[in-house]
Amino acid sequence: MNRRIWHILVHSFLGCFVASCSSGGSSSDDGGAGGGGGSGDDTQAPTVSILLPSANGSHTTNSNSIAVTGTASDNVRVASIQWESETGGSGVASGTESWSIDAVALIEGDNVITVTAVDDAGLTSSASITVTMETSVVTVSIQSPTSANSFTTIDATVRLAGSASSSEAEVTSLSWSNSQGMSGDAAGVTAWETEDIALAIGSNLLIVTAQDQAGNSGSDQLLVERRDGNASFVEGKDTTPPSASQSEPAFGDSYIDPAYGLTVRKVSDAAGTRFNRNIYSRIQPENADGSMFMTYHGNAEYRIYDRQSLALVRALPEVDPDSEVQWHPTDPDKIRFTSGRDSFFGSLQLLEMDITDPNASSKVIIDLAGRLPWPNVDPAGDQGTGFITDAAEGSPSADGNRYAWLVIDRNETLVGMVTVDISTDTILGTLGVADWAEYGEPDHVSMSPSGKYVVSSHDFGTLAFDVDFTNRRELHNTSEHSDIGINAAGNDAYLFINFDNGALTAIDLETDSRTELFNVFDENTDTSIHVSGKAFDRPGWAVVSTYFCRAQDGASGWACNKVFIVEMAANPRILNLAHTYNCGQDFWTEPHAVPSRDLRRVYYNSDWGSCGIDAEVMQIDVPPF
């Protein structure tokens, strides 16, 4: 089987997510790391933290039950997480290092919930949260400058306005606070307005809180991003080297890139595991409204974080590592994912789940069982079932409706490809292996942003088809790092690095026209490269990240080990963002930079030059342009 097709699947089977792997030493998509453990008497107690519903020890709710989640760690192993409520109820949480309790029953008033981590030696530590259940509901609604969850401005101040009400008593006061340290009172009650609130450059979490005569309270919040209207790019093939004195920031801290002047923030913490990383350059990290982002954690699980506070919203150990998770295109609270190769039944399904509701189960969006033309694919009792996969590097259409998958039968034999439209529960096309046999096995398959084309990347050629698999054409003679974006004309554009001549190339899938953007062999330099076209709301631009650079004979290496934006045009604008400070000599620590859909932020991985599997996610704030 093609080694690169199944790099996610194979790593999952061999335990490379959670144990050690070996590498062939290349800079291609192969993981590699060593690991080890210790022995001896354990005298160190574990640690445990509660993250949700609040990390500050208290929370108020109107619900009669509440979910509690958090993390734990130990120098050897966390054996279990036990919980107990002072007002009744106890049990064992799901998970250990990342744990969750689905529903703790509450009574009116204060409910003290205590969680206790136990390690293999029987040593314990505990954390508690006081959850206050109130029957009176105080509602606050921010309506101006927007009713959405986030707002972006270059202004130094913002004024909020909205409404407030209480189900049992009169609202008596409203106050506001800014995560940057400021606070004040709002004027009015049922209809209210704040004064001009000063904004710091970057993220400002504004919270408006109302209180009624009975002492009950409620709040609403708005994340305001203030952008520096004076920030600018260093453009072109800049040769400024990274700073030798720049130190790695702590989790949550930011620094100004010494060469390019943009703000870079460290937004993940591997917390003793080998990595907590951006998933891939072809997978959108942010949800629909930009309030959360997703990583892949060294505990072999997907994790969701609040973009502003960086608090863990939810770990997803119940989602198979091979499940190819994608954000819902419009609902910020939902993810979609395939069942994963290790799911014994139902692997021909696409699922959807609300990650903000710990009690919600996943629901089936489309099921291909009994609908495909190949034998040995459908569920067959104890013989298992086939499965669908894009080989971890594909994406759905920009509207989230159309998908392309490889189909694997119960004997783990690749039998074909399928395209679907989930909005109509329709199979758009199928294609058997014989129809591409001369090109070898595919590395991955992906739907184009418009949903009109399918691109499959093979050992001996990259192919494009119409969505029903008609009109096959060859885009390139092999498989390279690539993505599919939207060009300035609004057409799908296949972006790839052509190592035959060193050119990053864009092919318009509508017209077949080819545009060479720049050459990585410039000035006697060679570098590995990833490209992302996921800024669907900014047509005509792509994000490039480079690694494993080899500049020879005093060459400047302008493209070495950095992240930049490139225009999809001949003689393009190149906007330098940041140096990666990354070694990136194996798959897990390659930078894999990818933008938010609106190109306001770019996420990438960095091991900070350690050349080990300890990659973290960095986030670049992109100025307006």
RODOFI-272303 format. One record per residue (C-alpha): y, x, z; residue in one letter. Coordinates in steps of 0.001 Angstrom, whole numbers, padded with zeros to 6 digits, always signed. Layout:
! residues N
YXZa;...
This chain:
! residues 625
+000000+000000+000000m;+003513+001163-000696n;+004572+003003+002463r;+008231+001961+002311r;+007544-001743+001757i;+005966-002149+005114w;+007973+000248+007252h;+008857-002532+009694i;+005379-004040+009617l;+003572-000731+010002v;+005824+000429+012805h;+005165-002824+014605s;+001394-002457+014227f;+001350+001120+015459l;+003639+000422+018381g;+006472+002555+017070c;+009014+000174+018514f;+007741+000705+022040v;+005787+003973+021971a;+005913+007224+020045s;+005600+007729+016293c;+005350+010674+014005s;+007489+011445+010993s;+006879+013323+007833g;+010240+015001+008272g;+011976+013305+005350s;+015252+011432+005452s;+013775+008317+003861s;+012995+005054+005659d;+010341+006468+007959d;+010639+006343+011747g;+009723+009238+013977g;+010020+010146+017609a;+008112+011560+020484g;+007720+009934+023867g;+006260+010717+027209g;+005757+009503+030700g;+005288+010756+034171g;+002950+010293+037126s;+002959+010684+040865g;+003919+008571+043893d;+006611+006030+043098d;+009309+005787+045777t;+012124+004479+043622q;+012791+000750+043770a;+013534-001132+040565p;+016950-002548+039727t;+017709-006096+038615v;+020830-007777+037236s;+021728-011392+036480i;+023694-011750+033232l;+023701-015492+032550l;+025019-018016+033428p;+027411-015419+034872s;+027352-011745+035746a;+029936-012092+038558n;+027737-013861+041122g;+028985-017435+040814s;+029040-020246+038292h;+030035-023921+038231t;+028252-026558+036158t;+027898-030316+035758n;+024253-030058+034688s;+021325-030806+037012n;+019493-027666+035895s;+020415-024235+034657i;+018849-021304+032804a;+019120-017825+034297v;+018632-014588+032337t;+019080-010906+033018g;+017640-007414+032862t;+015647-005095+035103a;+014530-001486+035003s;+012315+000936+036903d;+011430+004602+036695n;+007783+003609+036034v;+007370-000092+035192r;+008733-003447+036233v;+005666-005547+037061a;+007286-008979+037513s;+010485-010910+038134i;+010208-013589+040823q;+012831-016216+041600w;+013633-018635+044387e;+016310-021289+044901s;+017667-021859+048411e;+017653-025582+047739t;+014038-025654+046576g;+011935-024254+043779g;+010481-020844+042978s;+008450-019132+040319g;+008012-016139+038026v;+010431-015432+035175a;+009352-014820+031595s;+009632-011142+030670g;+010425-008138+032828t;+012967-005630+031485e;+014620-008559+029730s;+013747-011721+031646w;+014599-015418+031581s;+014101-018547+033657i;+014208-021652+031526d;+015424-024255+034042a;+016197-024062+037771v;+016744-027529+039277a;+020128-028011+040995l;+021480-030365+043645i;+025131-031244+044143e;+027041-028448+045852g;+026083-024788+046141d;+022680-023548+044975n;+021866-019906+045767v;+019326-018535+043294i;+017723-015162+044056t;+015730-013084+041599v;+013542-010199+042761t;+012197-007369+040633a;+008801-005961+041700v;+007396-002690+040379d;+003794-001449+040237d;+004162+000225+043646a;+005287-003047+045245g;+008882-001869+045669l;+011502-004580+045221t;+015181-005239+044717s;+017057-008517+044423s;+020164-010107+042966a;+021632-013550+043660s;+023971-016034+042048i;+025594-019114+043594t;+025573-022031+041169v;+027802-024926+042167t;+026877-028310+040727m;+029827-030688+040427e;+029542-034305+039379t;+033201-034566+038426s;+033868-033301+034909v;+037174-031539+034191v;+037672-031011+030476t;+040140-028598+028899v;+040696-028300+025161s;+042716-025583+023421i;+044087-027098+020215q;+046826-024672+019135s;+047113-022184+017465p;+043536-023262+016561t;+040698-025375+017893s;+038189-022746+016742a;+036639-020162+019063n;+038637-017220+017723s;+042006-016418+016184f;+043447-013299+014542t;+047112-012305+014414t;+049383-009278+014069i;+051982-010905+016350d;+052652-009440+019800a;+052452-012858+021516t;+050709-016189+021160v;+051441-019616+022652r;+048582-021977+023517l;+048707-025779+023704a;+046133-028492+024258g;+044897-031301+026508s;+043097-031734+029835a;+041392-034578+031709s;+039158-035305+034700s;+036438-037938+035001s;+037182-038772+038658e;+040606-037520+039714a;+044020-036612+038375e;+044487-033183+036870v;+047078-031409+039029t;+047421-027885+037639s;+046672-025665+034671l;+046676-021890+034557s;+045870-019245+031974w;+044554-015699+032088s;+044135-012856+029609n;+041224-010417+029838s;+043820-007672+029414q;+045064-008422+032950g;+047858-010986+032607m;+047995-014570+033910s;+050364-017500+034419g;+050750-021270+034646d;+050866-023806+031821a;+053507-026545+031600a;+052271-030137+031505g;+048999-031743+032572v;+047171-034055+030167t;+049171-032420+027373a;+050023-028827+028210w;+051551-025677+026720e;+051736-022076+027861t;+054594-019647+027615e;+054382-016805+025075d;+051361-014755+026169i;+051594-011014+025491a;+048700-009626+023457l;+047227-006137+023508a;+045973-004518+020331i;+042322-005513+019966g;+040479-008310+021777s;+042258-010691+024162n;+040067-013342+025805l;+042424-016157+026866l;+041073-018693+029389i;+042891-021905+030325v;+041678-023515+033568t;+042501-027024+034831a;+042012-028269+038406q;+041976-031876+039634d;+042948-033407+042989q;+039369-033153+044246a;+039321-029402+043669g;+037051-029558+040623n;+037869-027309+037688s;+037088-026816+034038g;+038158-024344+031379s;+038313-023524+027695d;+038722-020138+026078q;+039995-018553+022887l;+039286-015035+021664l;+042482-013676+020086v;+042227-010508+018023e;+045552-008761+017696r;+045561-006351+014799r;+047914-003444+014520d;+050224-004356+011671g;+051246-000712+011460n;+047711+000688+011156a;+046929+002191+007779s;+044090+003899+005955f;+043586+007442+004859v;+042631+006780+001254e;+040688+008714-001346g;+038111+011494-001201k;+039424+012924+002044d;+037856+016201+003205t;+039076+016194+006836t;+036078+017223+008957p;+035039+015399+012140p;+036549+016689+015376s;+034373+019150+017282a;+035992+018028+020546s;+035436+014270+020198q;+033127+013138+023008s;+030802+010159+022911e;+032407+007081+024472p;+030776+005194+027319a;+029368+001738+026691f;+032277-000643+026084g;+034846+002123+025659d;+036864+002839+022528s;+038360+005928+020928y;+040678+006577+018005i;+038919+008403+015181d;+040709+011799+015066p;+040682+011992+011266a;+041402+008385+010276y;+043245+006832+013220g;+041138+003677+013488l;+039673+002226+016685t;+035933+002704+017220v;+034135+001017+020129r;+030655+001625+021488k;+029164-001867+021737v;+025516-001294+022718s;+023648+000307+025590d;+020029+001296+025089a;+019586+001399+028901a;+016734+003892+029014g;+015025+002840+025797t;+015107+004878+022613r;+017648+002828+020676f;+019683-000356+020568n;+020703-000417+016958r;+022273-002251+014063n;+019319-003790+012238i;+020026-002744+008639y;+022818-002390+006105s;+021584-005485+004242r;+021540-007805+007302i;+024705-009450+008627q;+025230-008475+012297p;+027741-011201+013278e;+027275-014929+013642n;+029277-017481+011679a;+032448-017377+013801d;+032267-013710+014793g;+031823-014457+018505s;+028394-012770+018788m;+026465-009941+017167f;+022794-009026+016970m;+020926-005755+017514t;+017341-004544+017474y;+016433-003064+020869h;+013915-000348+021661g;+011906-002864+023700n;+010799-004324+020354a;+013040-007364+020549e;+016153-008778+018956y;+019171-009135+021250r;+022334-011209+020999i;+025599-010020+022590y;+029018-011537+023146d;+031306-009586+020831r;+034279-009513+023213q;+032692-008958+026640s;+029510-007274+025291l;+027510-009355+027786a;+023911-010040+026808l;+023812-013638+025595v;+020080-013654+025045r;+017136-011376+024460a;+014510-012776+022094l;+011109-011368+023089p;+009534-014609+021844e;+010666-013810+018284v;+008170-011533+016556d;+009570-008065+015657p;+008600-008710+012025d;+010416-012049+011876s;+013361-010947+009705e;+016069-012713+011698v;+019219-013924+009936q;+022229-015770+011338w;+022801-019371+010286h;+025638-019244+007704p;+027831-021920+009361t;+026497-022739+012854d;+027411-019826+015172p;+024722-020734+017717d;+021684-020658+015422k;+019389-018063+013911i;+016743-018416+011210r;+013582-016335+010947f;+010142-016169+009404t;+007136-016524+011668s;+006243-012854+011405g;+003067-011174+010332r;+001558-011278+013858d;+001828-015062+014121s;-001788-016146+013644f;-000814-019596+012389f;+002357-020864+010717g;+003311-017589+009043s;+004264-019479+005888l;+007184-021076+007713q;+010914-020460+008075l;+012121-021397+011548l;+015503-022136+013152e;+016522-021823+016809m;+019633-022426+018937d;+020018-019173+020868i;+022554-020667+023334t;+020025-023217+024619d;+017186-021487+026513p;+015270-024770+026609n;+015400-025292+022853a;+012267-024592+020864s;+012334-023352+017299s;+012013-025952+014569k;+010469-025603+011114v;+012984-025518+008249i;+010455-025137+005453i;+006656-024799+005405d;+004883-023442+002322l;+001339-024158+003502a;-000589-026019+000818g;+002183-025518-001727r;+001503-022071-003210l;-000710-021318-006252p;-002746-018463-004748w;-006118-018611-002944p;-006609-017214+000574n;-002980-017918+001531v;-003141-021177+003498d;-004271-021370+007152p;-008071-021296+007397a;-009159-021687+011008g;-010215-018454+012663d;-009632-016587+009388q;-005896-016790+010004g;-003284-017350+007343t;-001131-015581+004815g;+002531-014859+005456f;+005897-014592+003735i;+008253-011618+004028t;+011212-010025+002293d;+009921-006676+003695a;+012771-006518+006225a;+015472-005620+003701e;+016181-008886+001905g;+018787-011571+002495s;+019204-015255+001659p;+022007-016562-000533s;+025498-016507+000976a;+025286-020227+001807d;+021941-019677+003548g;+020081-022190+001387n;+018029-020016-000957r;+015417-017404+000001y;+013104-015062-001912a;+009881-013784-000320w;+006803-011735-001062l;+003581-013630-000353v;+000691-011877+001424i;-002727-013519+001690d;-005133-013642+004641r;-006654-010315+003564n;-003193-008687+003680e;-003122-008423-000104t;+000153-008922-001913l;-000365-011851-004294v;+003089-012790-005550g;+006687-013835-004952m;+008240-017210-004215v;+011787-018590-004195t;+012829-021682-002230v;+015826-023907-001581d;+015627-025059+002029i;+018411-027635+001581s;+016128-029630-000738t;+012750-028362+000558d;+012018-027158-002967t;+009984-024275-004365i;+012164-022924-007186l;+009648-020511-008674g;+006540-018388-008138t;+005449-015135-009786l;+002083-013385-009661g;+001447-009669-009210v;+000335-009257-012826a;+003870-010066-013987d;+005282-006872-012471w;+002170-004659-012187a;+003573-001851-014351e;+006443-001365-011890y;+004266-000857-008817g;+004438-002616-005471e;+007846-003861-004361p;+009778-002166-001579d;+011570-005454-000847h;+012813-008630-002470v;+016167-010371-002015s;+018097-013426-003137m;+021537-012810-004638s;+024634-014210-002823p;+025078-017001-005399s;+021410-017992-005221g;+021113-017619-009003k;+019132-014354-009121y;+016244-012568-007437v;+016154-008774-007197v;+012882-006969-006468s;+012845-003229-005853s;+009675-001353-006947h;+008448+002240-007059d;+008902+002377-010820f;+011834+000074-011352g;+014257-002442-009865t;+014044-005864-011514l;+016326-008914-011669a;+015073-012419-012447f;+016684-015801-012714d;+015911-017777-009568v;+012865-019418-011224d;+011551-015946-012251f;+012483-016290-015910t;+014523-013745-017900n;+013259-010555-016291r;+015388-007440-016793r;+015235-003880-015484e;+018250-002741-013464l;+017074+000788-012648h;+014017+002978-013152n;+013071+003278-009475t;+013862+001904-006022s;+016960+003216-004243e;+019098+002230-001273h;+021032-000787-002448s;+022461-004211-001703d;+023790-007254-003559i;+027445-008156-003041g;+030128-010231-004748i;+032516-008469-007125n;+036188-009243-007769a;+035223-011649-010566a;+033147-013655-008090g;+029842-012616-009691n;+026767-011183-007981d;+026853-007384-008109a;+023831-005149-007560y;+025047-001982-005791l;+022799+001084-005737f;+022883+004853-005564i;+021643+006306-008853n;+020239+009699-007935f;+019590+010420-011610d;+023296+011243-011890n;+024609+010808-008323g;+026722+007727-009069a;+027108+004746-006751l;+026833+002010-009365t;+027660-001699-009481a;+025872-003948-011996i;+027353-007395-012641d;+024261-009632-012671l;+026094-012238-014749e;+027285-009930-017545t;+025013-006851-017128d;+028092-004603-017189s;+027773-001361-015185r;+030541+000364-013264t;+030202+003811-011679e;+032268+003864-008474l;+032020+007509-007346f;+029592+010418-007425n;+027861+011812-004340v;+027168+015067-006199f;+030916+015795-006348d;+031856+019393-005554e;+028290+020659-005118n;+027432+018122-002418t;+024387+015935-001923d;+024159+013194+000688t;+021907+010289+001611s;+023636+006929+001486i;+023440+003275+002466h;+025583+000589+000876v;+026337-002922+002129s;+027776-005818+000150g;+027702-008267+003058k;+031500-008830+003166a;+031010-012080+001242f;+034463-013354+002233d;+036100-010237+000718r;+034777-010121-002860p;+035142-006810-004692g;+034525-004495-001713w;+031495-002720-000274a;+030870-000575+002797v;+029213+002835+002456v;+027669+004992+005180s;+026351+008503+004573t;+024003+010811+006454y;+021856+013906+006066f;+024579+015588+004019c;+023963+018860+002232r;+027208+020545+001171a;+026549+023889-000497q;+028485+027064-001261d;+031580+026093+000700g;+031805+022610-000796a;+034151+020189+000948s;+031589+017394+001270g;+034203+014631+001212w;+031540+011906+001589a;+029584+013605+004364c;+028550+011698+007506n;+031194+008990+007438k;+031777+005286+006931v;+034195+004078+004262f;+035084+001040+002179i;+034921+001280-001593v;+036344-001027-004228e;+033873-002292-006843m;+035881-000895-009746a;+036200+002155-011943a;+038404+004749-010216n;+038218+002661-007034p;+040256+002696-003878r;+038296+004460-001122i;+039377+003547+002422l;+038091+006006+005025n;+037121+004383+008323l;+035429+006897+010650a;+033103+009860+010949h;+029715+008811+012286t;+029036+011807+014593y;+025449+011141+013646n;+022472+013334+012846c;+020469+010512+011294g;+017371+012408+010218q;+014983+009465+010625d;+015115+005771+009836f;+015964+004582+013346w;+019089+006710+013611t;+020424+006319+010088e;+023913+004728+010225p;+023132+001534+008239h;+026785+000439+008295a;+027400-003239+007574v;+030606-005304+007659p;+031342-008705+009116s;+031639-011329+006382r;+035460-011135+006535d;+035484-007285+006616l;+037507-007239+009827r;+034837-005176+011569r;+032168-002701+010504v;+029083-001896+012605y;+027064+001322+012294y;+024529+003382+014269n;+025141+006795+015774s;+022931+009163+017760d;+026040+011283+018402w;+024465+014372+016888g;+021427+014489+019153s;+019003+014157+016218c;+016798+012041+018456g;+015919+008378+018608i;+018763+007312+020863d;+020965+005423+018430a;+023687+003068+019648e;+025890+000598+017767v;+029526+001500+017086m;+032100-001039+015897q;+035143-000153+013775i;+038218-002382+013842d;+039353-002610+010197v;+043119-003051+009628p;+044347-005758+007236p;+044453-004710+003592f;
